[in-house]
Amino acid sequence: MSTILIVEDHSDIRRLIRWALDFEGHQIHEAANGAQGLLSAGVVRPDLMIVDMMMPGEMNGLELTAKLRADPVLGQVGIIMLTARAQSSDREAALAAGVDAFLVKPFSPLALATEVAQVLKQRQAARR
């Protein structure tokens, strides 16, 4: 069982993500913005984070990803960026920040579950 942290400002989207992943038996935590996400990551030490790119407040998804990647403890967490921004420049910015995968809203729950499984498998293989 993997621990997943959802960092998304819209509660209905958090609920949809949770629904898509509940069948896999993951332990799921939620945060409503980037700052809460960073604090929660330090507490729950997730295996994977699903992060919205655009969030209100002092830290968006790109900034959160950069902070996570710079952290010696949290730097190896898997990160999937979820966003309504579908421009190639947005994808490039997310990949440059260090995400493992990039999904555009609206998303298929099956596609999300598949990405989660792939990123978790890649991260586990990298730790060996």
C-alpha atoms as one frame of an Amber mdcrd trajectory, in Angstrom:
protein
   0.000   0.000   0.000   1.361   3.392  -1.021   0.791   6.757   0.597  -0.496
   9.441  -1.778  -0.894  13.146  -1.061  -3.338  15.100  -3.230  -2.555  18.837
  -3.394  -5.494  20.491  -5.142  -7.467  23.626  -4.289 -10.837  22.367  -5.600
 -12.526  19.943  -3.221 -14.597  18.324  -5.992 -11.438  17.454  -7.929  -9.791
  16.091  -4.757 -12.887  13.937  -4.286 -12.691  12.658  -7.890  -8.995  11.825
  -7.497  -9.693  10.025  -4.221 -12.512   8.079  -5.887 -10.245   7.091  -8.800
  -7.571   5.769  -6.433  -9.656   4.275  -3.608  -9.988   0.969  -5.439  -6.220
   0.491  -5.401  -5.989   0.439  -1.596  -3.722   3.482  -1.257  -3.570   5.562
   1.902  -4.696   9.001   0.686  -4.148  12.410   2.282  -5.263  15.813   1.034
  -4.053  19.413   1.091  -5.868  22.441  -0.337  -2.866  24.534  -1.403   0.874
  24.428  -1.990   1.909  25.554   1.485  -0.331  22.960   3.147   0.976  20.396
   0.686   4.581  21.058   1.641   3.776  20.818   5.365   1.703  17.665   4.873
   4.452  16.041   2.794   6.869  16.524   5.671   4.459  14.826   8.060   3.038
  11.941   6.000   6.144  11.297   3.820   4.122  10.252   0.747   5.324   7.859
  -1.903   3.572   9.977  -4.520   1.968  13.399  -4.783  -0.671  14.566  -7.235
  -0.208  18.324  -7.515  -2.352  20.960  -9.220  -0.253  23.420 -11.219  -2.351
  26.512 -10.528  -3.353  27.091  -6.919  -4.120  30.260  -4.999  -1.809  31.450
  -2.263   1.904  31.807  -1.911   2.946  28.586  -3.673   1.722  27.105  -6.947
   2.364  23.544  -8.094   5.594  24.368  -9.920   7.033  26.098  -6.857   5.935
  23.200  -4.636   7.609  20.712  -6.980  10.850  22.708  -6.976  10.852  22.841
  -3.161  10.217  19.108  -2.922  12.994  18.264  -5.380  15.438  20.458  -3.419
  14.611  18.743  -0.120  17.031  15.935   0.843  14.257  13.893   2.510  11.305
  14.560   0.190  13.233  14.914  -3.058  12.528  11.363  -4.223   8.728  11.478
  -3.926   6.875  10.717  -7.159   5.026  13.761  -8.501   2.190  13.872 -11.013
   1.224  17.381 -12.155  -2.490  17.778 -12.833  -3.574  20.951 -14.605  -6.091
  22.644 -16.859  -3.165  24.244 -18.697  -2.473  22.159 -21.785   0.128  24.279
 -23.593   3.414  22.601 -24.461   5.180  25.361 -22.505   3.224  24.326 -19.380
   4.259  20.695 -19.847   7.883  21.757 -20.361   7.815  23.953 -17.235   6.400
  21.072 -15.164   8.979  18.604 -16.464  11.769  21.126 -15.865  10.538  21.553
 -12.265  10.905  17.798 -11.804   7.519  16.120 -12.192   7.349  12.476 -13.206
   4.111  12.770 -15.188   1.773  15.459 -16.508  -2.015  15.066 -16.863  -4.436
  17.619 -18.286  -7.871  18.323 -16.789 -10.417  17.050 -17.486  -8.751  13.698
 -16.949  -9.869  10.111 -17.135  -9.871   8.392 -13.737  -8.462   5.309 -15.463
  -5.634   7.367 -17.005  -4.859   8.824 -13.578  -4.794   5.385 -11.938  -2.502
   4.133 -14.717  -0.096   7.069 -14.284  -0.065   6.573 -10.514   0.829   2.899
 -10.940   3.583   3.710 -13.452   5.185   6.455 -11.358   5.077   4.323  -8.200
   6.708   1.441 -10.095   9.435   3.744 -11.487  10.151   5.231  -8.069  10.356
   1.797  -6.428  12.746   0.586  -9.116  14.921   3.674  -8.653  15.254   2.987
  -4.905  16.681  -0.502  -5.485
